[in-house]
Amino acid sequence: MAFSRNLQLVPIAVPHLDRLSSELGETVQMAILDGTDIVYIAKSESQRPVQLVSSVGSRLPAHATGLGKALLACLSAERLEELYGNTESLAVLSPNTIRTFDALRHDLQSIRARGYAIDAGECTPGLFCIATPILGVDHKALAAISVSVPESRFVEADRSKLASRLIKEAHSLSRKLGAVDPSCWSAG
């Protein structure tokens, strides 16, 4: 079962999540894709007074989260069509949530070009998230990791620094899991 196989990632990933959370001072999470949802499988909490409240094991619509969009961006156009092709509208969690499959496809193209996913209050108003995938030996996304920052602490000028640090850690973890090229977007 894919879910239990992905749970085996947790003990390997937790030191990476803890290092990122400690260094960045923010909550770092890891999730897997299950159909059109993500499932949180690990978390390293910020020690700051204002922080993200989420639970390992909880599910959210993938299209509304940075983690989910990072994973969806690694899928083929055919697989995305299987998941969302018959969907007229997507679940709305906030005023910023992507509402249509066409808008999601456009966002996924931007994610591939940029190298990371962004959730700017799409899931939770007032929360900014940056996410990127973790790859395995077969060059497929096994999970994704994210850093979540309350809007009150987020400075746009720091976005590239946060993204760069997150991607570096994701690549390190991907290499540890056997990925030769740690980016699912570099292959085309």
C-alpha positions as CSV (number, residue, x, y, z in Angstrom):
1,M,0.0,0.0,0.0
2,A,1.4,3.4,-1.0
3,F,0.3,5.1,2.2
4,S,2.2,2.7,4.5
5,R,5.2,2.9,2.2
6,N,5.2,6.7,2.4
7,L,4.9,6.5,6.2
8,Q,8.3,4.8,6.2
9,L,9.7,8.2,5.0
10,V,8.8,9.8,8.3
11,P,11.8,8.7,10.4
12,I,14.1,9.7,7.6
13,A,12.5,13.0,7.1
14,V,11.9,14.2,10.7
15,P,15.5,15.4,11.2
16,H,15.3,17.5,8.0
17,L,11.9,19.0,9.2
18,D,13.3,19.7,12.6
19,R,16.4,21.4,11.2
20,L,14.3,23.6,8.9
21,S,11.9,24.5,11.6
22,S,14.6,25.4,14.0
23,E,16.6,27.4,11.4
24,L,13.6,29.3,10.0
25,G,11.6,29.6,13.2
26,E,8.4,28.4,11.5
27,T,6.3,25.3,11.3
28,V,7.5,22.7,8.7
29,Q,5.2,19.9,7.5
30,M,5.3,16.9,5.2
31,A,2.3,15.4,3.4
32,I,1.5,12.8,0.8
33,L,-1.1,12.9,-2.0
34,D,-4.1,10.6,-1.7
35,G,-6.3,11.1,-4.8
36,T,-7.3,14.8,-4.7
37,D,-6.4,15.2,-1.0
38,I,-3.2,15.6,0.9
39,V,-2.6,13.7,4.2
40,Y,-0.2,15.2,6.7
41,I,2.3,12.6,7.8
42,A,4.9,14.6,9.8
43,K,5.3,18.0,11.4
44,S,7.9,20.1,13.2
45,E,6.3,22.9,15.1
46,S,7.5,26.5,15.4
47,Q,8.3,27.6,19.0
48,R,6.9,31.0,18.3
49,P,3.7,32.1,20.0
50,V,1.7,32.4,16.8
51,Q,1.9,29.2,14.8
52,L,0.0,26.9,12.4
53,V,-2.4,24.5,14.1
54,S,-2.6,21.2,12.1
55,S,-2.5,17.5,12.9
56,V,-0.7,14.6,11.5
57,G,-3.3,12.4,9.8
58,S,-5.6,15.3,8.8
59,R,-6.6,15.7,5.2
60,L,-7.2,18.8,3.0
61,P,-8.0,19.3,-0.7
62,A,-4.7,19.2,-2.6
63,H,-5.6,22.2,-4.9
64,A,-6.0,24.5,-1.8
65,T,-2.6,23.8,-0.2
66,G,1.0,24.5,-1.1
67,L,1.9,20.9,-0.3
68,G,-0.8,19.6,-2.5
69,K,0.0,21.9,-5.4
70,A,3.7,20.9,-5.2
71,L,2.7,17.2,-5.5
72,L,0.1,17.9,-8.2
73,A,2.7,19.8,-10.3
74,C,4.7,16.6,-10.5
75,L,1.8,14.6,-12.1
76,S,1.3,14.2,-15.8
77,A,-1.4,16.1,-17.7
78,E,-3.2,12.7,-18.1
79,R,-3.2,12.0,-14.4
80,L,-4.4,15.5,-13.6
81,E,-7.2,15.0,-16.1
82,E,-8.2,11.7,-14.4
83,L,-8.3,13.5,-11.0
84,Y,-10.0,16.8,-11.9
85,G,-11.2,16.5,-15.5
86,N,-14.9,15.9,-14.6
87,T,-14.9,18.6,-11.8
88,E,-16.8,21.7,-12.6
89,S,-15.7,23.6,-9.5
90,L,-13.2,22.9,-6.7
91,A,-13.8,23.0,-3.0
92,V,-13.4,26.6,-1.7
93,L,-11.7,26.9,1.7
94,S,-11.1,30.7,1.6
95,P,-11.6,33.7,-0.7
96,N,-8.2,33.0,-2.2
97,T,-8.8,29.3,-3.0
98,I,-8.4,28.2,-6.7
99,R,-11.9,27.4,-7.9
100,T,-11.6,25.7,-11.3
101,F,-9.5,23.0,-12.9
102,D,-8.3,25.5,-15.6
103,A,-7.1,27.9,-12.9
104,L,-5.3,25.0,-11.1
105,R,-3.6,23.9,-14.4
106,H,-2.4,27.5,-14.9
107,D,-1.1,27.6,-11.3
108,L,0.7,24.3,-11.7
109,Q,2.5,25.6,-14.8
110,S,3.7,28.6,-12.7
111,I,4.9,26.2,-10.0
112,R,6.9,24.1,-12.4
113,A,8.6,27.3,-13.8
114,R,9.2,28.8,-10.4
115,G,10.4,25.5,-8.8
116,Y,8.1,25.6,-5.7
117,A,4.4,26.0,-4.8
118,I,2.8,28.9,-2.9
119,D,-0.3,28.9,-0.9
120,A,-1.1,32.6,-0.1
121,G,-4.1,32.2,2.2
122,E,-5.8,29.7,-0.2
123,C,-6.3,27.1,2.5
124,T,-6.2,29.3,5.7
125,P,-6.6,33.1,5.5
126,G,-3.6,34.8,7.0
127,L,-1.2,32.0,6.4
128,F,1.5,31.9,3.7
129,C,3.0,28.6,2.7
130,I,5.9,27.5,0.4
131,A,6.2,23.8,-0.6
132,T,8.3,21.6,-2.7
133,P,8.3,17.8,-3.5
134,I,10.5,15.0,-2.1
135,L,11.5,12.5,-4.8
136,G,12.4,8.8,-4.6
137,V,14.7,6.7,-6.7
138,D,12.1,6.4,-9.5
139,H,12.1,10.2,-9.9
140,K,8.4,10.3,-8.7
141,A,7.2,12.6,-5.9
142,L,6.8,10.6,-2.6
143,A,5.7,13.5,-0.5
144,A,6.2,17.2,-0.2
145,I,7.5,19.5,2.6
146,S,6.4,23.0,3.4
147,V,7.2,26.0,5.6
148,S,4.2,27.9,6.9
149,V,4.4,31.5,8.0
150,P,1.7,33.6,9.5
151,E,1.0,36.7,7.4
152,S,1.9,38.9,10.3
153,R,5.5,37.6,10.1
154,F,5.8,37.1,6.3
155,V,7.9,39.6,4.4
156,E,7.7,39.2,0.6
157,A,11.4,40.0,0.4
158,D,12.2,36.8,2.4
159,R,10.2,34.6,0.1
160,S,13.1,33.6,-2.2
161,K,15.3,32.9,0.9
162,L,12.6,30.7,2.4
163,A,12.1,28.9,-0.9
164,S,15.8,28.4,-1.5
165,R,16.3,26.9,1.9
166,L,13.3,24.6,1.6
167,I,14.4,23.4,-1.8
168,K,17.9,22.7,-0.6
169,E,16.6,20.6,2.3
170,A,14.1,18.8,0.0
171,H,16.9,18.0,-2.5
172,S,19.1,16.7,0.4
173,L,16.3,14.4,1.5
174,S,15.5,13.3,-2.0
175,R,19.1,12.3,-2.6
176,K,19.0,10.4,0.7
177,L,16.0,8.5,-0.7
178,G,17.9,7.7,-3.9
179,A,16.8,10.4,-6.3
180,V,19.7,11.3,-8.7
181,D,18.0,14.5,-10.0
182,P,16.0,15.9,-7.0
183,S,13.6,18.0,-9.0
184,C,10.5,16.5,-10.7
185,W,10.3,19.5,-13.0
186,S,13.8,19.4,-14.4
187,A,13.1,16.4,-16.6
188,G,10.6,18.3,-18.6
